[in-house]
């Protein structure tokens, strides 16, 4: 499976509780923080929910 890099680029202030929890589940706390995940359907669904707050890069 491919690896993807997810970087938080916008704040979670004034976002819904579900979006905040999704960012936490992805392991993103601070703006500019980058995490790597496997390219699984679960992770891709989570990224799709918060795509306006993150930047995605495939490896």
Rosetta constraint file for C-alpha pairs under 8 A:
AtomPair CA 1 CA 38 HARMONIC 6.57 0.50
AtomPair CA 1 CA 39 HARMONIC 6.17 0.50
AtomPair CA 1 CA 40 HARMONIC 7.90 0.50
AtomPair CA 2 CA 38 HARMONIC 6.06 0.50
AtomPair CA 2 CA 39 HARMONIC 5.37 0.50
AtomPair CA 2 CA 58 HARMONIC 7.50 0.50
AtomPair CA 2 CA 59 HARMONIC 6.65 0.50
AtomPair CA 3 CA 36 HARMONIC 6.61 0.50
AtomPair CA 3 CA 37 HARMONIC 5.74 0.50
AtomPair CA 3 CA 38 HARMONIC 4.67 0.50
AtomPair CA 3 CA 39 HARMONIC 5.59 0.50
AtomPair CA 3 CA 58 HARMONIC 6.34 0.50
AtomPair CA 3 CA 59 HARMONIC 5.53 0.50
AtomPair CA 4 CA 36 HARMONIC 5.63 0.50
AtomPair CA 4 CA 37 HARMONIC 5.52 0.50
AtomPair CA 4 CA 38 HARMONIC 6.23 0.50
AtomPair CA 4 CA 39 HARMONIC 6.19 0.50
AtomPair CA 4 CA 56 HARMONIC 6.88 0.50
AtomPair CA 4 CA 57 HARMONIC 5.70 0.50
AtomPair CA 4 CA 58 HARMONIC 4.44 0.50
AtomPair CA 4 CA 59 HARMONIC 5.72 0.50
AtomPair CA 5 CA 34 HARMONIC 6.56 0.50
AtomPair CA 5 CA 35 HARMONIC 5.72 0.50
AtomPair CA 5 CA 36 HARMONIC 4.54 0.50
AtomPair CA 5 CA 37 HARMONIC 6.58 0.50
AtomPair CA 5 CA 56 HARMONIC 5.74 0.50
AtomPair CA 5 CA 57 HARMONIC 5.04 0.50
AtomPair CA 5 CA 58 HARMONIC 6.21 0.50
AtomPair CA 5 CA 59 HARMONIC 7.40 0.50
AtomPair CA 6 CA 34 HARMONIC 5.54 0.50
AtomPair CA 6 CA 35 HARMONIC 5.45 0.50
AtomPair CA 6 CA 36 HARMONIC 6.28 0.50
AtomPair CA 6 CA 37 HARMONIC 7.72 0.50
AtomPair CA 6 CA 54 HARMONIC 6.51 0.50
AtomPair CA 6 CA 55 HARMONIC 5.76 0.50
AtomPair CA 6 CA 56 HARMONIC 4.73 0.50
AtomPair CA 6 CA 57 HARMONIC 6.53 0.50
AtomPair CA 7 CA 28 HARMONIC 7.66 0.50
AtomPair CA 7 CA 31 HARMONIC 7.78 0.50
AtomPair CA 7 CA 32 HARMONIC 6.02 0.50
AtomPair CA 7 CA 33 HARMONIC 5.59 0.50
AtomPair CA 7 CA 34 HARMONIC 4.29 0.50
AtomPair CA 7 CA 35 HARMONIC 6.59 0.50
AtomPair CA 7 CA 54 HARMONIC 5.42 0.50
AtomPair CA 7 CA 55 HARMONIC 5.09 0.50
AtomPair CA 7 CA 56 HARMONIC 6.49 0.50
AtomPair CA 8 CA 28 HARMONIC 6.45 0.50
AtomPair CA 8 CA 29 HARMONIC 7.94 0.50
AtomPair CA 8 CA 30 HARMONIC 7.05 0.50
AtomPair CA 8 CA 31 HARMONIC 5.11 0.50
AtomPair CA 8 CA 32 HARMONIC 5.38 0.50
AtomPair CA 8 CA 33 HARMONIC 5.80 0.50
AtomPair CA 8 CA 34 HARMONIC 6.75 0.50
AtomPair CA 8 CA 53 HARMONIC 6.12 0.50
AtomPair CA 8 CA 54 HARMONIC 4.41 0.50
AtomPair CA 8 CA 55 HARMONIC 6.38 0.50
AtomPair CA 9 CA 31 HARMONIC 5.44 0.50
AtomPair CA 9 CA 32 HARMONIC 5.79 0.50
AtomPair CA 9 CA 53 HARMONIC 5.77 0.50
AtomPair CA 9 CA 54 HARMONIC 5.22 0.50
AtomPair CA 9 CA 55 HARMONIC 6.51 0.50
AtomPair CA 10 CA 31 HARMONIC 6.28 0.50
AtomPair CA 10 CA 52 HARMONIC 7.86 0.50
AtomPair CA 10 CA 53 HARMONIC 4.85 0.50
AtomPair CA 10 CA 54 HARMONIC 6.79 0.50
AtomPair CA 11 CA 31 HARMONIC 6.61 0.50
AtomPair CA 11 CA 53 HARMONIC 7.03 0.50
AtomPair CA 12 CA 19 HARMONIC 7.62 0.50
AtomPair CA 12 CA 20 HARMONIC 6.10 0.50
AtomPair CA 12 CA 53 HARMONIC 7.54 0.50
AtomPair CA 15 CA 19 HARMONIC 6.35 0.50
AtomPair CA 15 CA 20 HARMONIC 6.74 0.50
AtomPair CA 16 CA 20 HARMONIC 6.45 0.50
AtomPair CA 17 CA 21 HARMONIC 6.14 0.50
AtomPair CA 18 CA 22 HARMONIC 6.10 0.50
AtomPair CA 19 CA 23 HARMONIC 6.30 0.50
AtomPair CA 19 CA 49 HARMONIC 7.09 0.50
AtomPair CA 19 CA 50 HARMONIC 6.29 0.50
AtomPair CA 20 CA 24 HARMONIC 6.38 0.50
AtomPair CA 21 CA 25 HARMONIC 6.05 0.50
AtomPair CA 22 CA 26 HARMONIC 6.22 0.50
AtomPair CA 22 CA 46 HARMONIC 6.34 0.50
AtomPair CA 22 CA 49 HARMONIC 7.86 0.50
AtomPair CA 22 CA 50 HARMONIC 7.45 0.50
AtomPair CA 23 CA 27 HARMONIC 6.42 0.50
AtomPair CA 23 CA 28 HARMONIC 5.35 0.50
AtomPair CA 23 CA 29 HARMONIC 7.19 0.50
AtomPair CA 23 CA 50 HARMONIC 7.42 0.50
AtomPair CA 24 CA 28 HARMONIC 5.42 0.50
AtomPair CA 24 CA 29 HARMONIC 6.36 0.50
AtomPair CA 26 CA 35 HARMONIC 7.79 0.50
AtomPair CA 26 CA 43 HARMONIC 7.80 0.50
AtomPair CA 26 CA 46 HARMONIC 7.69 0.50
AtomPair CA 27 CA 35 HARMONIC 6.85 0.50
AtomPair CA 28 CA 33 HARMONIC 6.30 0.50
AtomPair CA 28 CA 34 HARMONIC 7.23 0.50
AtomPair CA 28 CA 35 HARMONIC 7.20 0.50
AtomPair CA 29 CA 33 HARMONIC 7.06 0.50
AtomPair CA 37 CA 43 HARMONIC 7.40 0.50
AtomPair CA 38 CA 43 HARMONIC 7.50 0.50
AtomPair CA 39 CA 43 HARMONIC 6.67 0.50
AtomPair CA 39 CA 44 HARMONIC 6.79 0.50
AtomPair CA 40 CA 44 HARMONIC 6.20 0.50
AtomPair CA 41 CA 45 HARMONIC 6.07 0.50
AtomPair CA 42 CA 46 HARMONIC 6.39 0.50
AtomPair CA 43 CA 47 HARMONIC 6.20 0.50
AtomPair CA 44 CA 48 HARMONIC 6.12 0.50
AtomPair CA 45 CA 49 HARMONIC 6.48 0.50
AtomPair CA 46 CA 50 HARMONIC 6.78 0.50
AtomPair CA 47 CA 51 HARMONIC 5.51 0.50
AtomPair CA 47 CA 54 HARMONIC 7.66 0.50
AtomPair CA 50 CA 54 HARMONIC 6.55 0.50
AtomPair CA 51 CA 55 HARMONIC 7.07 0.50
